[in-house]
Structure formats: structure tokens, C-alpha cells
């Protein structure tokens, strides 16, 4: 079966990219947020290029949904690559660690200003693909709900400057993809976590793709969650096996494919299947 080619770049993203490019000259630090389940695929190469030589802090967010061992491996990988990196949990954010890292990265800028008798305000831009938790991170740092959050892409539509402390401002930006999703494995994985709108993808095709990856990465968790006696079924037969295991049947014992697809995707996104990381650091390099 030929899989759907995924390509999603709404008009507001093109506008957001222009705004980000224009406003970066006013920014001291870029805080990039990616998803711990997809630390490679959820990093936008376009944003990385735009940021250029700006000081850079990477938050590997939603680490509570990812495999603990792989969290440590990715943290070591990024730090060994020279990127200041912090693991962040979307529900129990360590605000002090993040603020300390911001201070450390911008220490030279503040010292130069102090030598001139100025107390400098640091301006940081928060960037990332849709649905990795940018607004949630900002809300935690601020200590109250000041930005809209949601579990669907496209909630933040404009750049907002938010004062976190008397001398720190964060700019919240819309989630941004890149115009050509040439790596279709990465594109599908972004769909798994809700970065790309469900409305533009073939959900059965996407769900089958996710299940095939879970069969390889987390077979025991998959088998237990959906009461599967075997992981041999493929394609639509795998959806049917899950429908039987969970009792998702319509009148006449027809399989409820729609419910199966939506629940499987929702449960993966919420971490109900288990703490799962789909990528390892070597996945970011071409295979020889």
C-alpha cells in the first residue's frame, strides 16, 4: 500500500517565519523546544538556520512521556555536541534550572552592560514546531497562565513579548514547520505527536505506521495495552486485532476503525501506551 505523502505549511506559518526573521535582531538568546520522544524529527532545521550564531538553549520537553534511559542518552548527545541542553517535564518544569541556564548563557552580555553602568534586560525568543509545549513552558516560568495553550497545532498565532522577571523577557512565537517536509519518516513522526493537523492526514495510514514502529520499539507495552496475542498482523489486520482486543465493534460486528485510530493516536500522545522514545541519536545521521 502506498503511504500518503505529508506536507503541511499553512499561510500563518509563512507569516510567522518572516516575523521571526525580522525580530531575531532584537533577541539575545534563542530557546528552542523539541519533543523528547522525537528529539531529532521535532527540531526545525529552518529555525536552527534562522537563529544563526545567536546564543542557544535547547529544552528537550515532555521528557515525562519519553523513555528515561533514552532521555539521558539524548541529553548527553546534545551536550557533547556543544548545545546547552535541559530536560524538561511539561507538567513539573524546573523553572530555576532554566532561569539559571539563561543567566549563564547571557552572563557576558550583562557584564558588558554593567561596565557601562546599565542593568540590561535580556530578551529571549522561544521557538519550536507546533505542539511541543512552548506556551506551557512560558506559563510555568511566569508562574501564571498568560498565554494560550492547547493540544493541537496552531494555538499561538502571533509573537507575544512576556516579562518573566524585571530583567528577562520571553517572546512566544507560533509553532513553525519548514516548507518542504522532505524526510517523510520525520513528517509521519511529527503527525504522531500532533504537530501536523490530523485533518490533513490519512488517519488509518498514520495509525498503522505508528503501530509498526511501536511493534519494533515497545512491543511489550503495545501488546499489553491493546490485549494483543500476537504482533504478527500487519496493516488493516493489525487495526482489526486491536478492535477485537479492546471491543471496538459496531453493529453487525463491523470493526470501528475510526475509534481505533483516534484512540491509539490519543493514547500515544498522552503517554498511556508507555514512556516511549522513537529515535536514537544515530538516527540523525545517514546510514552507510
C-alpha positions in Angstrom: 0.0 0.0 0.0 1.4 3.4 -1.0 1.5 5.7 2.0 0.3 9.3 1.9 2.9 12.0 1.4 2.7 14.5 4.2 3.2 18.2 3.5 1.6 20.9 5.7 2.6 24.6 5.7 -0.4 26.9 6.4 -0.2 30.5 5.5 0.2 31.7 9.1 3.5 29.8 9.2 4.9 31.7 6.3 4.0 34.9 8.0 5.4 33.7 11.3 8.7 32.8 9.7 9.0 36.4 8.3 8.2 37.9 11.7 10.7 35.7 13.5 13.4 36.5 10.9 12.8 40.3 11.4 12.7 40.2 15.2 15.7 38.0 15.8 18.0 41.0 15.6 16.4 42.3 18.8 16.9 39.0 20.6 19.8 37.9 22.8 19.0 34.2 23.2 17.0 31.6 21.3 15.2 29.0 23.5 14.4 26.1 21.2 11.9 23.4 22.4 11.7 19.9 21.0 9.8 16.8 22.0 11.7 14.2 23.9 10.0 11.3 22.0 11.4 12.7 18.8 14.5 14.8 19.6 15.7 14.7 16.0 12.5 15.0 14.0 10.9 17.7 16.2 13.8 20.1 15.6 13.1 22.5 12.7 16.2 22.9 10.6 14.8 26.2 9.2 14.6 27.7 12.7 18.2 26.5 13.5 19.4 28.3 10.4 17.5 31.4 11.2 19.0 31.6 14.7 22.5 31.5 13.2 25.1 32.4 15.8 22.6 33.5 18.5 23.1 32.1 22.0 21.1 28.9 22.1 19.3 26.9 24.9 17.6 23.6 23.9 14.8 22.3 26.1 14.0 18.6 25.4 10.4 18.9 26.6 7.8 16.3 27.6 10.5 14.1 29.0 7.9 12.5 31.3 6.4 10.9 28.1 9.7 9.5 26.8 11.9 6.6 27.9 14.1 7.6 30.9 17.2 5.9 29.6 16.9 7.5 26.2 16.3 10.9 27.8 19.8 10.6 29.4 21.3 9.4 26.1 19.9 12.4 24.2 20.9 14.8 26.9 24.5 13.6 26.7 24.4 13.6 22.9 23.3 17.3 22.7 25.6 18.5 25.4 28.6 16.7 23.7 27.5 18.5 20.5 28.1 21.8 22.3 24.4 22.7 22.8 23.4 23.9 26.3 20.5 21.4 26.9 18.0 20.8 29.7 15.4 18.0 30.0 12.0 19.5 30.9 8.9 17.8 32.0 5.7 19.5 30.7 3.9 19.1 34.0 6.7 19.6 36.5 9.0 22.2 35.0 12.2 23.0 36.8 12.0 26.8 36.3 15.1 27.5 38.4 17.3 25.3 36.2 16.1 27.1 33.1 16.5 30.6 34.5 20.0 29.7 35.7 20.9 28.4 32.3 19.6 31.7 30.7 21.7 33.7 33.2 24.8 31.6 32.4 24.4 31.9 28.7 23.9 35.7 28.8 26.4 36.5 31.5 28.8 38.2 29.1 26.1 40.5 27.8 25.0 41.5 31.3 28.6 42.1 32.4 29.3 44.4 29.4 26.2 46.4 30.2 27.2 46.6 33.9 30.6 48.0 32.9 28.7 50.8 31.2 26.5 51.4 34.3 23.4 49.8 32.7 21.2 46.9 34.1 20.4 45.1 30.9 17.1 43.4 30.1 17.7 40.0 28.4 15.3 39.2 25.6 14.9 35.5 24.6 12.8 34.1 21.8 11.0 30.7 22.4 10.8 28.7 19.2 9.8 25.2 18.1 7.5 23.2 15.9 3.8 23.1 16.8 2.6 21.3 19.9 6.0 20.8 21.7 4.8 22.9 24.7 6.3 26.4 24.1 3.4 28.3 25.7 3.2 25.8 28.6 6.9 26.4 29.3 6.4 30.1 29.3 3.4 29.9 31.6 5.4 27.8 34.1 8.3 30.3 34.1 5.9 33.2 34.6 4.0 31.4 37.3 0.6 32.1 35.9 -1.4 31.4 32.8 -0.7 34.3 30.4 -0.5 32.5 27.0 -3.0 30.2 25.3 -2.1 26.5 25.3 -3.6 23.5 23.6 -3.1 20.0 22.4 -3.5 21.0 18.7 -1.2 22.8 16.4 -1.7 26.5 15.6 -2.9 27.8 19.0 -0.3 30.6 19.1 -0.7 32.7 16.0 1.4 35.8 16.8 4.6 36.8 18.6 4.0 37.9 22.1 6.6 39.5 24.4 6.1 38.4 28.0 8.0 39.8 31.0 9.2 36.9 33.3 11.4 38.9 35.7 12.2 42.6 35.9 15.2 41.9 33.6 14.1 39.0 31.5 11.5 39.0 28.6 10.4 36.0 26.6 8.9 36.2 23.1 6.4 33.4 22.4 6.2 32.5 18.7 3.8 30.4 16.7 4.8 26.8 16.0 6.7 26.7 12.8 7.4 23.8 10.3 9.6 24.0 7.3 8.1 24.4 3.8 9.2 21.1 2.4 9.0 18.0 4.7 11.4 16.0 2.5 12.1 13.5 5.2 8.8 11.6 5.3 9.8 9.4 8.2 10.2 12.6 10.3 7.0 14.0 8.8 5.0 10.9 9.9 6.5 11.1 13.4 5.5 14.7 13.7 2.0 13.6 12.9 2.2 11.0 15.7 2.7 13.8 18.3 0.1 16.2 16.8 2.5 18.6 15.2 0.7 18.3 11.9 -3.1 18.7 12.0 -5.0 15.4 11.9 -7.3 16.9 9.4 -4.7 16.8 6.6 -3.6 13.2 7.1 -5.0 9.7 6.4 -5.6 8.6 10.0 -5.7 4.8 9.3 -2.5 5.0 7.3 -0.8 7.1 10.0 -2.0 4.8 12.8 -0.7 1.7 11.1 2.6 3.5 10.6 2.8 4.3 14.3 1.8 0.8 15.3 4.5 -0.7 13.1 7.1 1.5 14.9 5.8 0.6 18.3 6.0 -3.1 17.4 9.7 -2.6 17.0 10.4 -0.1 19.8 7.9 -1.1 22.5 6.4 -4.5 21.7 5.5 -5.5 25.3 3.8 -2.2 26.0 1.8 -2.4 22.8 0.8 -6.0 23.4 -0.4 -5.2 26.9 -2.2 -2.0 26.1 -4.3 -3.5 23.3 -4.7 -7.0 24.6 -2.8 -8.5 21.6 -2.0 -12.2 21.5 0.4 -11.7 18.6 2.2 -8.8 16.8 2.3 -10.6 13.5 -0.7 -8.9 11.9 0.1 -6.0 9.6 -1.8 -3.2 8.0 -5.6 -3.2 8.4 -5.4 -6.6 10.1 -3.4 -5.0 13.0 -6.2 -2.4 13.4 -8.7 -5.3 13.4 -6.8 -7.2 16.1 -6.8 -4.1 18.3 -10.5 -3.5 17.7 -11.1 -7.1 18.9 -8.8 -6.8 21.8 -10.5 -3.6 23.1 -14.0 -4.5 22.0 -14.4 -1.6 19.5 -17.1 -3.2 17.3 -20.0 -1.6 15.5 -23.4 -3.2 14.8 -23.0 -6.4 12.8 -19.6 -6.9 14.4 -18.0 -4.4 12.0 -14.7 -3.1 13.2 -14.7 0.5 14.4 -11.6 1.7 12.6 -12.3 5.4 13.2 -12.4 4.9 17.0 -9.4 2.7 16.9 -7.3 5.2 15.0 -8.2 8.2 17.2 -7.8 6.3 20.5 -4.4 4.8 19.5 -3.1 8.3 18.5 -4.6 10.0 21.6 -3.1 7.4 23.9 0.3 7.6 22.4 0.3 11.4 22.7 -0.8 11.2 26.3 1.8 8.5 27.2 -0.9 5.9 28.0 0.8 3.2 26.0 4.0 3.9 27.9 7.1 6.1 28.1 8.4 5.7 24.5 11.2 7.3 22.5 11.1 6.6 18.8 14.5 8.0 17.9 18.1 7.4 18.9 21.0 9.8 18.3 22.4 7.8 15.4 19.0 8.2 13.6 20.1 11.8 12.9 22.9 10.6 10.7 22.7 8.9 7.2 23.1 5.2 7.2 26.2 4.0 5.4 
